[in-house]
């Protein structure tokens, strides 16, 4: 017969192993309710892409403490993007966070990676509760299927319909293009410098904009977040628009 002390140690070891591997942590689903507190963020960017793409990128989903939620939808052509906004009620917020807890999010590894391919984007989901902050990232493959299911649910708007997000202030940067002497055959946008009050040549070092100028520039970058050609007289540009607190890369402080 084994030593009783050894049996107790074995039982304790098995119990601890089960807790660590079979039963994920279940933190209480409470959160900081302040509007500026970022509770959920999901990103899938950016890999080996032009810097313009990084500057224009908006996370797939973001949820703040007051229930404000912003997420993106990508069109089927030309990297079209739609940015949506909605507000979750406290009950909806509780259910959403509890789903992440129940799915086992807080027991997953911080990082899953398969580096057999290079220059890919990492897919990351971060959730901050009152008692714990957890981030899970996947590079190429390896994360649990439940990770992708949860990510898709959140990035799809978590069942919310939403309305088009309309920014009130943004940071515009224009990049002059010469296209090797061969201008694009199709240009969908012409910058109306007279009506907007400035030329894109004045924004090559960055410029804060609002009103009609922001509405026009916002339309352009959502038409093609990878860079849509804009013509102004005989010149061509591509632009980025960064919205404070929304884009992954924050614009310079004023």
Protein Blocks (a to p, Z undefined) as FASTA:
>chain_A
ZZfklmmmmmmmmmmmmmmmmmccdddfbdcfbfklcfbdcdddebjadfklmmmpccfb
dcdfkopacdddddfehhiacdddddddfklmmmmmmmmmmnommmmcfbdcdfkbghia
cdddddddfkbccddddehiapafklmmmmmmmmnonopabjadddfbdcddddddeklo
pacfbdfbdcdfklnopafklmmnopadehjllmmmmmmmmmomnopaddehjbccdddd
ddehkambdcddZZ
